[in-house]
Amino acid sequence: MADSRYSDLHRPPLSEAALNRALVRPGSLWTKLTVVDSAGSTNADLAEAARAGAAEGTVLVAEAQLAGRGRLGRAWSAPPRSGLTFSVLLRPSLPPATQGWLSLMYGVAAASAVRRLAEVEVRLKWPNDLLIGERKLAGVLAERVDDAVVIGMGLNVSLRQEELPVETATSLGIEKAACVDRDPLLRAVLREVESHYRDLTAVAGDAEAAGLRAAYLASSATVGQRVRVELPGGRSLTGLATDVDAAGHLQVEEAGERHTLSAGDVVHVRAEK
């Protein structure tokens, strides 16, 4: 039984059939959901499927991810069935200048779903990490694949303290959340993503008109904080995060100068030990 998917009854497997019945229906964004026992990277596997012509709304879920990647190429791993590791395929007909909002939209949707079901206060670190306090609960990684966008998420559900990949992480189990059942959590996240995606595409990617920018700012743990931003090329800047603009870029004021950042790794300075 050591290799059985049912060997840990506290971490039961997901039912692909039940998830498809619940989420794949006429008119739905979601067109096919596949659950695999393991994957190297759900983003990489779904990117390959996208190049082969997979339809928008394809979802790939892995019970274990062997070569997961976070932002800046960081490794990400967790015990089998201890979290939700999945990627979605979108083929947005949006102006290129607005597509940066897709990953922020995903963060807003996921935070809303987890907040509602798990009854924990989830906030967003720019651009789209989910935090409880200053501990990371989930990360989101968006990647362009030709005319498609693949967005992956890793959400820590039942990880115990000794299983956390880093000291600054947390899980719904550690936080004594009201829901640590992966099935309803996955359904809720995908339904929220669909709702926000439809709102955004209905207004040609205008995050202001869709209410997305306001929703993001309301959930932001970064705006109003002193931050250090590690920039591409080994540079960094430290200042006050003042806003997220209409393009989804972070505004940081340093020594009286305003910087507009489209990429970077943010550290909340006041949270550092």
C-alpha positions as a LaTeX table, in Angstrom:
\begin{tabular}{lrrr}
\hline
Residue & $x$ (\AA) & $y$ (\AA) & $z$ (\AA) \\
\hline
Met1 & 0.00 & 0.00 & 0.00 \\
Ala2 & 3.01 & 2.31 & 0.25 \\
Asp3 & 2.51 & 3.53 & $-3.32$ \\
Ser4 & $-1.29$ & 3.65 & $-3.23$ \\
Arg5 & $-3.05$ & 6.94 & $-3.82$ \\
Tyr6 & $-5.14$ & 6.01 & $-0.77$ \\
Ser7 & $-2.23$ & 5.22 & 1.54 \\
Asp8 & $-2.68$ & 8.57 & 3.32 \\
Leu9 & $-6.39$ & 8.91 & 4.08 \\
His10 & $-5.83$ & 12.46 & 5.31 \\
Arg11 & $-4.77$ & 13.32 & 1.76 \\
Pro12 & $-7.26$ & 11.60 & $-0.56$ \\
Pro13 & $-6.86$ & 11.83 & $-4.34$ \\
Leu14 & $-8.92$ & 14.13 & $-6.49$ \\
Ser15 & $-11.63$ & 12.67 & $-8.72$ \\
Glu16 & $-11.14$ & 13.71 & $-12.33$ \\
Ala17 & $-14.64$ & 12.53 & $-13.23$ \\
Ala18 & $-16.32$ & 14.49 & $-10.43$ \\
Leu19 & $-14.39$ & 17.65 & $-11.25$ \\
Asn20 & $-15.30$ & 17.41 & $-14.94$ \\
Arg21 & $-18.98$ & 16.90 & $-14.09$ \\
Ala22 & $-18.90$ & 19.99 & $-11.89$ \\
Leu23 & $-16.87$ & 22.33 & $-14.11$ \\
Val24 & $-17.10$ & 21.27 & $-17.76$ \\
Arg25 & $-20.51$ & 22.14 & $-19.14$ \\
Pro26 & $-22.00$ & 23.95 & $-22.15$ \\
Gly27 & $-21.01$ & 27.60 & $-22.10$ \\
Ser28 & $-18.30$ & 27.12 & $-19.46$ \\
Leu29 & $-14.78$ & 28.45 & $-19.89$ \\
Trp30 & $-13.46$ & 25.07 & $-18.78$ \\
Thr31 & $-13.38$ & 22.52 & $-21.58$ \\
Lys32 & $-11.31$ & 19.63 & $-20.21$ \\
Leu33 & $-9.79$ & 18.85 & $-16.81$ \\
Thr34 & $-7.17$ & 16.15 & $-16.40$ \\
Val35 & $-5.75$ & 14.88 & $-13.10$ \\
Val36 & $-2.39$ & 13.06 & $-13.25$ \\
Asp37 & $-0.55$ & 11.31 & $-10.43$ \\
Ser38 & 2.61 & 13.29 & $-11.12$ \\
Ala39 & 4.11 & 15.78 & $-13.52$ \\
Gly40 & 7.44 & 17.46 & $-13.94$ \\
Ser41 & 5.76 & 20.85 & $-14.26$ \\
Thr42 & 2.10 & 21.39 & $-15.03$ \\
Asn43 & 2.97 & 24.68 & $-16.74$ \\
Ala44 & 5.54 & 23.00 & $-18.99$ \\
Asp45 & 3.23 & 20.10 & $-19.84$ \\
Leu46 & 0.29 & 22.39 & $-20.58$ \\
Ala47 & 2.53 & 24.67 & $-22.66$ \\
Glu48 & 3.38 & 21.67 & $-24.81$ \\
Ala49 & $-0.32$ & 20.89 & $-25.16$ \\
Ala50 & $-0.98$ & 24.52 & $-26.11$ \\
Arg51 & 1.57 & 24.32 & $-28.93$ \\
Ala52 & $-0.21$ & 21.17 & $-30.14$ \\
Gly53 & $-3.50$ & 23.07 & $-30.33$ \\
Ala54 & $-5.20$ & 22.34 & $-26.98$ \\
Ala55 & $-8.39$ & 24.31 & $-26.49$ \\
Glu56 & $-8.82$ & 27.30 & $-24.24$ \\
Gly57 & $-10.09$ & 26.17 & $-20.85$ \\
Thr58 & $-7.88$ & 23.08 & $-20.64$ \\
Val59 & $-6.86$ & 22.40 & $-17.02$ \\
Leu60 & $-4.05$ & 20.11 & $-15.86$ \\
Val61 & $-3.84$ & 19.06 & $-12.21$ \\
Ala62 & $-0.93$ & 17.08 & $-10.74$ \\
Glu63 & $-1.20$ & 15.22 & $-7.45$ \\
Ala64 & 2.59 & 15.56 & $-7.21$ \\
Gln65 & 4.86 & 17.92 & $-9.09$ \\
Leu66 & 8.47 & 16.81 & $-9.52$ \\
Ala67 & 10.06 & 19.82 & $-11.18$ \\
Gly68 & 7.80 & 22.70 & $-10.26$ \\
Arg69 & 8.98 & 26.24 & $-10.90$ \\
Gly70 & 8.14 & 29.46 & $-9.16$ \\
Arg71 & 8.96 & 32.99 & $-10.14$ \\
Leu72 & 12.59 & 33.68 & $-11.13$ \\
Gly73 & 13.03 & 29.95 & $-11.81$ \\
Arg74 & 12.91 & 28.89 & $-8.15$ \\
Ala75 & 12.22 & 25.21 & $-7.45$ \\
Trp76 & 8.90 & 24.38 & $-5.80$ \\
Ser77 & 7.93 & 21.00 & $-4.33$ \\
Ala78 & 5.52 & 19.46 & $-1.83$ \\
Pro79 & 4.44 & 15.98 & $-0.69$ \\
Pro80 & 1.87 & 14.25 & $-2.94$ \\
Arg81 & $-1.73$ & 15.43 & $-2.49$ \\
Ser82 & $-0.71$ & 17.99 & 0.16 \\
Gly83 & $-1.67$ & 20.93 & $-2.02$ \\
Leu84 & $-3.26$ & 22.01 & $-5.25$ \\
Thr85 & $-0.85$ & 22.13 & $-8.17$ \\
Phe86 & $-2.54$ & 22.97 & $-11.45$ \\
Ser87 & $-2.31$ & 25.04 & $-14.61$ \\
Val88 & $-4.92$ & 26.49 & $-16.95$ \\
Leu89 & $-4.73$ & 27.37 & $-20.63$ \\
Leu90 & $-6.21$ & 30.64 & $-21.84$ \\
Arg91 & $-6.30$ & 32.04 & $-25.37$ \\
Pro92 & $-7.24$ & 35.66 & $-24.67$ \\
Ser93 & $-8.32$ & 38.02 & $-27.44$ \\
Leu94 & $-7.05$ & 41.04 & $-25.53$ \\
Pro95 & $-4.78$ & 43.94 & $-26.56$ \\
Pro96 & $-1.18$ & 42.98 & $-25.75$ \\
Ala97 & $-0.80$ & 45.96 & $-23.40$ \\
Thr98 & $-3.55$ & 44.63 & $-21.15$ \\
Gln99 & $-2.48$ & 40.99 & $-20.93$ \\
Gly100 & $-0.19$ & 41.62 & $-17.96$ \\
Trp101 & $-3.38$ & 41.78 & $-15.91$ \\
Leu102 & $-4.11$ & 38.10 & $-16.49$ \\
Ser103 & $-1.77$ & 36.86 & $-13.75$ \\
Leu104 & $-2.95$ & 39.57 & $-11.34$ \\
Met105 & $-6.55$ & 38.64 & $-12.19$ \\
Tyr106 & $-5.75$ & 35.04 & $-11.32$ \\
Gly107 & $-4.33$ & 36.11 & $-7.96$ \\
Val108 & $-7.41$ & 38.17 & $-7.15$ \\
Ala109 & $-9.72$ & 35.28 & $-8.08$ \\
Ala110 & $-7.76$ & 32.69 & $-6.10$ \\
Ala111 & $-7.52$ & 34.92 & $-3.02$ \\
Ser112 & $-11.27$ & 35.56 & $-3.14$ \\
Ala113 & $-12.09$ & 31.85 & $-3.41$ \\
Val114 & $-9.73$ & 30.81 & $-0.61$ \\
Arg115 & $-10.90$ & 33.64 & 1.62 \\
Arg116 & $-14.52$ & 32.60 & 1.18 \\
Leu117 & $-14.13$ & 28.84 & 1.66 \\
Ala118 & $-11.24$ & 28.67 & 4.11 \\
Glu119 & $-12.25$ & 31.72 & 6.15 \\
Val120 & $-8.69$ & 33.04 & 6.38 \\
Glu121 & $-7.50$ & 36.55 & 5.59 \\
Val122 & $-5.60$ & 36.22 & 2.33 \\
Arg123 & $-3.81$ & 39.17 & 0.77 \\
Leu124 & $-1.68$ & 39.62 & $-2.34$ \\
Lys125 & 2.01 & 40.44 & $-2.58$ \\
Trp126 & 2.70 & 42.03 & $-5.94$ \\
Pro127 & 2.30 & 40.67 & $-8.45$ \\
Asn128 & 0.31 & 37.60 & $-7.37$ \\
Asp129 & 1.62 & 35.69 & $-4.34$ \\
Leu130 & $-1.10$ & 34.78 & $-1.83$ \\
Leu131 & $-0.12$ & 35.60 & 1.75 \\
Ile132 & $-1.54$ & 34.96 & 5.20 \\
Gly133 & 0.15 & 37.59 & 7.32 \\
Glu134 & 3.60 & 37.67 & 5.74 \\
Arg135 & 3.75 & 33.93 & 5.04 \\
Lys136 & 3.31 & 32.61 & 1.52 \\
Leu137 & 0.29 & 30.38 & 1.00 \\
Ala138 & 0.36 & 30.14 & $-2.79$ \\
Gly139 & 2.21 & 31.33 & $-5.84$ \\
Val140 & 1.04 & 32.00 & $-9.39$ \\
Leu141 & 3.20 & 31.80 & $-12.52$ \\
Ala142 & 1.99 & 32.99 & $-15.94$ \\
Glu143 & 3.83 & 32.18 & $-19.15$ \\
Arg144 & 3.11 & 33.15 & $-22.75$ \\
Val145 & 3.02 & 30.31 & $-25.28$ \\
Asp146 & 2.60 & 31.70 & $-28.81$ \\
Asp147 & $-0.93$ & 33.17 & $-28.77$ \\
Ala148 & $-1.87$ & 31.43 & $-25.52$ \\
Val149 & $-1.19$ & 32.06 & $-21.84$ \\
Val150 & $-0.58$ & 29.26 & $-19.36$ \\
Ile151 & $-1.12$ & 30.16 & $-15.71$ \\
Gly152 & $-0.04$ & 27.78 & $-12.96$ \\
Met153 & $-0.74$ & 27.83 & $-9.26$ \\
Gly154 & 0.66 & 25.99 & $-6.26$ \\
Leu155 & $-1.52$ & 26.26 & $-3.14$ \\
Asn156 & $-0.37$ & 24.76 & 0.16 \\
Val157 & $-3.34$ & 22.94 & 1.69 \\
Ser158 & $-2.39$ & 20.27 & 4.24 \\
Leu159 & 1.37 & 20.72 & 4.54 \\
Arg160 & 2.64 & 20.40 & 8.09 \\
Gln161 & 5.23 & 22.72 & 9.55 \\
Glu162 & 8.07 & 20.26 & 8.98 \\
Glu163 & 7.04 & 19.79 & 5.33 \\
Leu164 & 7.17 & 23.46 & 4.33 \\
Pro165 & 9.75 & 24.18 & 1.62 \\
Val166 & 10.85 & 27.41 & 3.33 \\
Glu167 & 10.32 & 28.98 & 6.75 \\
Thr168 & 8.38 & 31.86 & 5.24 \\
Ala169 & 5.65 & 29.60 & 3.83 \\
Thr170 & 2.42 & 28.42 & 5.41 \\
Ser171 & $-0.57$ & 26.19 & 4.58 \\
Leu172 & $-4.30$ & 26.16 & 5.18 \\
Gly173 & $-3.80$ & 23.31 & 7.64 \\
Ile174 & $-1.24$ & 25.24 & 9.68 \\
Glu175 & $-3.55$ & 28.26 & 9.69 \\
Lys176 & $-6.48$ & 26.14 & 11.01 \\
Ala177 & $-8.58$ & 27.08 & 7.99 \\
Ala178 & $-12.27$ & 26.21 & 7.83 \\
Cys179 & $-11.74$ & 24.18 & 4.62 \\
Val180 & $-8.77$ & 21.94 & 3.83 \\
Asp181 & $-10.61$ & 19.80 & 1.27 \\
Arg182 & $-8.86$ & 20.20 & $-2.07$ \\
Asp183 & $-11.89$ & 19.36 & $-4.22$ \\
Pro184 & $-14.13$ & 22.30 & $-3.23$ \\
Leu185 & $-11.11$ & 24.60 & $-3.10$ \\
Leu186 & $-10.17$ & 23.75 & $-6.69$ \\
Arg187 & $-13.75$ & 24.16 & $-7.89$ \\
Ala188 & $-14.04$ & 27.53 & $-6.15$ \\
Val189 & $-10.77$ & 28.87 & $-7.56$ \\
Leu190 & $-11.63$ & 27.83 & $-11.13$ \\
Arg191 & $-15.13$ & 29.33 & $-10.89$ \\
Glu192 & $-13.72$ & 32.62 & $-9.58$ \\
Val193 & $-11.11$ & 32.66 & $-12.35$ \\
Glu194 & $-13.82$ & 32.12 & $-14.96$ \\
Ser195 & $-15.93$ & 34.96 & $-13.55$ \\
His196 & $-13.05$ & 37.44 & $-13.42$ \\
Tyr197 & $-11.74$ & 36.39 & $-16.85$ \\
Arg198 & $-15.15$ & 36.94 & $-18.45$ \\
Asp199 & $-15.42$ & 40.36 & $-16.78$ \\
Leu200 & $-11.96$ & 41.35 & $-18.05$ \\
Thr201 & $-12.45$ & 40.12 & $-21.61$ \\
Ala202 & $-15.89$ & 41.78 & $-21.82$ \\
Val203 & $-14.20$ & 45.19 & $-21.55$ \\
Ala204 & $-11.21$ & 44.40 & $-23.80$ \\
Gly205 & $-8.83$ & 44.04 & $-20.87$ \\
Asp206 & $-9.62$ & 47.37 & $-19.21$ \\
Ala207 & $-8.86$ & 46.46 & $-15.58$ \\
Glu208 & $-10.38$ & 49.72 & $-14.33$ \\
Ala209 & $-13.69$ & 49.18 & $-16.12$ \\
Ala210 & $-13.80$ & 45.51 & $-15.04$ \\
Gly211 & $-13.37$ & 46.50 & $-11.39$ \\
Leu212 & $-10.23$ & 44.39 & $-11.33$ \\
Arg213 & $-7.78$ & 47.13 & $-10.40$ \\
Ala214 & $-9.98$ & 48.17 & $-7.46$ \\
Ala215 & $-10.30$ & 44.54 & $-6.34$ \\
Tyr216 & $-6.55$ & 44.06 & $-6.59$ \\
Leu217 & $-5.77$ & 47.17 & $-4.56$ \\
Ala218 & $-8.30$ & 46.12 & $-1.91$ \\
Ser219 & $-6.44$ & 42.82 & $-1.49$ \\
Ser220 & $-2.92$ & 44.22 & $-1.80$ \\
Ala221 & $-0.45$ & 43.61 & 1.02 \\
Thr222 & 2.22 & 45.53 & $-0.91$ \\
Val223 & 0.77 & 48.96 & $-1.65$ \\
Gly224 & 1.51 & 51.23 & 1.30 \\
Gln225 & 4.49 & 49.16 & 2.44 \\
Arg226 & 8.19 & 49.90 & 2.27 \\
Val227 & 9.59 & 47.34 & $-0.12$ \\
Arg228 & 12.84 & 46.17 & $-1.57$ \\
Val229 & 12.49 & 45.08 & $-5.17$ \\
Glu230 & 15.09 & 42.76 & $-6.67$ \\
Leu231 & 15.23 & 43.69 & $-10.35$ \\
Pro232 & 16.46 & 41.76 & $-13.39$ \\
Gly233 & 20.21 & 42.12 & $-13.84$ \\
Gly234 & 21.02 & 42.00 & $-10.13$ \\
Arg235 & 19.87 & 45.56 & $-9.36$ \\
Ser236 & 17.50 & 46.46 & $-6.53$ \\
Leu237 & 15.67 & 49.48 & $-5.19$ \\
Thr238 & 14.09 & 50.23 & $-1.84$ \\
Gly239 & 11.20 & 52.62 & $-1.39$ \\
Leu240 & 7.50 & 53.01 & $-0.71$ \\
Ala241 & 5.06 & 51.02 & $-2.85$ \\
Thr242 & 2.40 & 53.60 & $-3.68$ \\
Asp243 & 0.15 & 52.10 & $-6.33$ \\
Val244 & $-0.52$ & 49.51 & $-9.02$ \\
Asp245 & $-1.22$ & 51.40 & $-12.22$ \\
Ala246 & $-3.67$ & 50.76 & $-15.06$ \\
Ala247 & $-1.19$ & 48.36 & $-16.70$ \\
Gly248 & $-0.70$ & 46.34 & $-13.50$ \\
His249 & 2.77 & 47.76 & $-12.89$ \\
Leu250 & 4.00 & 48.50 & $-9.38$ \\
Gln251 & 4.73 & 52.12 & $-8.52$ \\
Val252 & 7.57 & 52.63 & $-6.05$ \\
Glu253 & 8.87 & 55.97 & $-4.78$ \\
Glu254 & 12.55 & 56.11 & $-3.87$ \\
Ala255 & 14.30 & 59.32 & $-2.82$ \\
Gly256 & 11.56 & 61.44 & $-4.38$ \\
Glu257 & 11.63 & 59.60 & $-7.69$ \\
Arg258 & 8.80 & 57.40 & $-8.94$ \\
His259 & 9.70 & 54.05 & $-10.52$ \\
Thr260 & 7.26 & 51.99 & $-12.57$ \\
Leu261 & 8.07 & 48.28 & $-12.40$ \\
Ser262 & 6.72 & 45.57 & $-14.68$ \\
Ala263 & 8.82 & 42.80 & $-13.12$ \\
Gly264 & 10.78 & 42.16 & $-9.96$ \\
Asp265 & 10.85 & 40.17 & $-6.74$ \\
Val266 & 9.30 & 42.12 & $-3.86$ \\
Val267 & 10.34 & 41.89 & $-0.21$ \\
His268 & 8.22 & 43.69 & 2.39 \\
Val269 & 10.96 & 45.45 & 4.31 \\
Arg270 & 9.04 & 45.82 & 7.57 \\
Ala271 & 8.51 & 42.05 & 7.62 \\
Glu272 & 12.22 & 41.24 & 7.50 \\
Lys273 & 13.88 & 39.96 & 10.65 \\
\hline
\end{tabular}
